[in-house]
């Protein structure tokens, strides 16, 4: 699992089994590409505040510039 590979303490939705965190968050969903339907992960970022509550959600994330945007939002907390 990616969590173990990177030595992370928090659970990753991308590592979740069926009926796990990715299902609870609604990010494991039916997708379509070139007319083919399949199940896949929707690239999503959750910013969690120091109180443990979700402060902001980015859905259908595009990689370019995203890290800077998340860092700016985190600094504003």
C-alpha positions in Angstrom: 0.0 0.0 0.0 1.2 3.5 -0.7 0.8 4.5 2.9 3.4 1.9 4.0 5.7 2.7 1.0 5.9 6.3 2.1 5.9 5.8 5.8 2.7 7.8 6.3 0.6 7.6 9.5 -2.8 8.6 8.0 -4.9 6.2 6.0 -5.1 6.9 2.3 -8.4 6.6 0.5 -6.4 5.2 -2.5 -5.3 2.3 -0.3 -8.9 1.5 0.9 -10.5 -1.8 0.2 -14.1 -2.1 -1.1 -16.5 -0.4 1.4 -13.5 1.5 2.8 -12.6 5.1 3.0 -12.7 5.7 -0.7 -16.3 4.5 -0.8 -17.3 6.6 2.2 -15.8 9.7 0.6 -17.5 8.9 -2.7 -14.3 9.0 -4.7 -14.4 5.4 -5.9 -16.9 5.7 -8.7 -17.9 4.7 -12.2 -15.9 6.5 -14.8 -15.9 6.6 -18.6 -13.1 7.0 -21.1 -13.3 6.5 -24.9 -16.7 4.9 -24.4 -15.4 2.3 -22.0 -17.0 2.2 -18.5 -15.0 1.2 -15.5 -14.6 1.8 -11.8 -11.9 4.3 -10.7 -10.7 6.8 -8.2 -11.6 10.5 -8.7 -8.5 12.5 -7.9 -9.6 14.5 -4.9 -7.7 16.5 -2.2 -9.0 17.1 1.3 -7.5 19.8 3.5 -8.0 18.9 7.2 -7.7 21.6 9.8 -5.9 21.2 13.2 -9.4 20.4 14.7 -9.6 17.3 12.5 -12.4 18.7 10.4 -12.4 19.0 6.6 -11.6 22.6 5.9 -11.7 22.4 2.0 -12.2 19.8 -0.7 -10.9 19.9 -4.3 -12.7 17.6 -6.7 -11.4 16.3 -10.0 -7.9 17.7 -9.3 -5.6 18.7 -12.2 -2.0 18.3 -11.1 -0.6 21.6 -12.6 -0.5 24.2 -9.9 -2.5 22.2 -7.4 0.2 21.8 -4.8 0.7 25.6 -4.6 -3.0 26.1 -4.3 -3.3 23.6 -1.4 -0.3 25.1 0.3 -1.8 28.6 0.1 -5.1 27.4 1.5 -3.3 25.5 4.3 -1.4 28.7 5.3 -4.7 30.6 5.4 -6.1 28.2 8.1 
